[in-house]
Amino acid sequence: MEKKIEKQIGLNRNINLFSSNLNKNFQIDNDFIAELLNLKIQNKGISRESLRKTRNIVLETLYGINQYINVQQKDMIELEEIYKVTFDKLSTVNVSEVMIDHYQRLSTWLSRFYPNHFINQLREQETIGSVLNEEYSADFQIYILDLVVANLDEPIIDIGCGKTGNLPCKLKEMGKDAVGIDRIIEEEKDYLIEKNWFDFYFENEKWGTIISNMSFVNHLLYTYENDNLNLEKYLIKFKEILDALKPCGRFIYTPSIPFLENYLDGKKYRISRDLIINGISRTLIERTT
Ligand SMILES: C[S@@+](CC[C@H](N)C(=O)[O-])C[C@H]1O[C@@H](n2cnc3c(N)ncnc32)[C@H](O)[C@@H]1O
């Protein structure tokens, strides 16, 4: 079933949900409808797990278009509900009508993440592009972040570790006490936590090493440059993360953010930056006491 859902969502991946022509553009995969009918005949609804996977497929698609939108737990629950209603109805009522209603509800749901003037600018555009939101191999991250794994203090947390958690997975294989968090985790494992970083509490003085490659700090930088309304939230979280370092613990991340790092208390933190490539640097913050 999940493969069929993935295919169905993929068919309409480029639709601009804010387009004024929204109702005309969607495509429907007949195999997917047949599968839903099949479930209905067997008196089964869509399972919780299928809904969770559906929600993650939709979120991945959205993050592929704009990685900086911040979807929280309550939004995810609403998103799952939209799909549950649609899947239930699709097996009983006129398919086109259900899909029109579905896209309108999705559009309303999505509009909370964008200012009105931005939505209005998009009205005339029927399709949408995408941005790069890459995940890197563990070895590449170890190289970029200049990690000497044997010397990393534990426990280790990787913030925004990617849906497959490449780095924490490798660190575990190398015998380290490591976990990763990300807003989307492909396959649940005890050391991979599916959570928005704003919903995760970084406990005071808990972590020996905190890592974040092109994720939390990259979003903080984006917010600093483009979205001042949300900046305070990021700054508060950044402070919480620093406070979560054990004495002598280290926070290692890309990209560097000198505009903020330069304000940190020099007695409490030792900071070093190294250029990696094309204006992107990595930062190492060591708590001194
Ligand atoms: C460019 S990827 C980098 C992934 C990984 N660190 C790597 O280097 O391969 C950024 C990651 O941050 C995650 N992310 C973005 N916003 C997030 C949020 N609010 N909470 C948790 N994870 C988030 C994305 O899902 C994505 O996996």
Ligand as a Chemical Component Dictionary entry (heavy atoms), coordinates in Angstrom:
data_LIG
# 
_chem_comp.id                   LIG 
_chem_comp.type                 NON-POLYMER 
_chem_comp.pdbx_formal_charge   0 
_chem_comp.three_letter_code    LIG 
# 
loop_
_chem_comp_atom.comp_id 
_chem_comp_atom.atom_id 
_chem_comp_atom.alt_atom_id 
_chem_comp_atom.type_symbol 
_chem_comp_atom.charge 
_chem_comp_atom.model_Cartn_x 
_chem_comp_atom.model_Cartn_y 
_chem_comp_atom.model_Cartn_z 
_chem_comp_atom.pdbx_ordinal 
LIG C1  C1  C 0  20.691 19.170 4.783  1  
LIG S1  S1  S 1  20.015 17.895 5.787  2  
LIG C2  C2  C 0  21.483 17.340 6.621  3  
LIG C3  C3  C 0  21.313 15.983 7.233  4  
LIG C4  C4  C 0  22.564 15.429 7.940  5  
LIG N1  N1  N 0  22.996 16.252 9.035  6  
LIG C5  C5  C 0  23.668 15.261 6.933  7  
LIG O1  O1  O 0  24.646 16.015 6.974  8  
LIG O2  O2  O -1 23.534 14.360 6.078  9  
LIG C6  C6  C 0  19.132 18.826 7.037  10 
LIG C7  C7  C 0  18.311 17.939 7.958  11 
LIG O3  O3  O 0  17.708 18.747 8.967  12 
LIG C8  C8  C 0  16.422 18.203 9.237  13 
LIG N2  N2  N 0  15.565 19.233 9.827  14 
LIG C9  C9  C 0  15.198 20.429 9.281  15 
LIG N3  N3  N 0  14.374 21.092 10.103 16 
LIG C10 C10 C 0  14.222 20.315 11.208 17 
LIG C11 C11 C 0  13.499 20.479 12.425 18 
LIG N4  N4  N 0  12.756 21.579 12.648 19 
LIG N5  N5  N 0  13.584 19.514 13.357 20 
LIG C12 C12 C 0  14.332 18.384 13.133 21 
LIG N6  N6  N 0  15.031 18.172 11.983 22 
LIG C13 C13 C 0  14.986 19.122 11.042 23 
LIG C14 C14 C 0  15.932 17.784 7.861  24 
LIG O4  O4  O 0  14.869 16.838 7.941  25 
LIG C15 C15 C 0  17.188 17.205 7.227  26 
LIG O5  O5  O 0  17.296 15.833 7.451  27 
# 
loop_
_chem_comp_bond.comp_id 
_chem_comp_bond.atom_id_1 
_chem_comp_bond.atom_id_2 
_chem_comp_bond.value_order 
_chem_comp_bond.pdbx_ordinal 
LIG C1  S1  SING 1  
LIG S1  C2  SING 2  
LIG S1  C6  SING 3  
LIG C2  C3  SING 4  
LIG C3  C4  SING 5  
LIG C4  N1  SING 6  
LIG C4  C5  SING 7  
LIG C5  O1  DOUB 8  
LIG C5  O2  SING 9  
LIG C6  C7  SING 10 
LIG C7  O3  SING 11 
LIG C7  C15 SING 12 
LIG O3  C8  SING 13 
LIG C8  N2  SING 14 
LIG C8  C14 SING 15 
LIG N2  C9  SING 16 
LIG N2  C13 SING 17 
LIG C9  N3  DOUB 18 
LIG N3  C10 SING 19 
LIG C10 C11 SING 20 
LIG C10 C13 DOUB 21 
LIG C11 N4  SING 22 
LIG C11 N5  DOUB 23 
LIG N5  C12 SING 24 
LIG C12 N6  DOUB 25 
LIG N6  C13 SING 26 
LIG C14 O4  SING 27 
LIG C14 C15 SING 28 
LIG C15 O5  SING 29 
# 
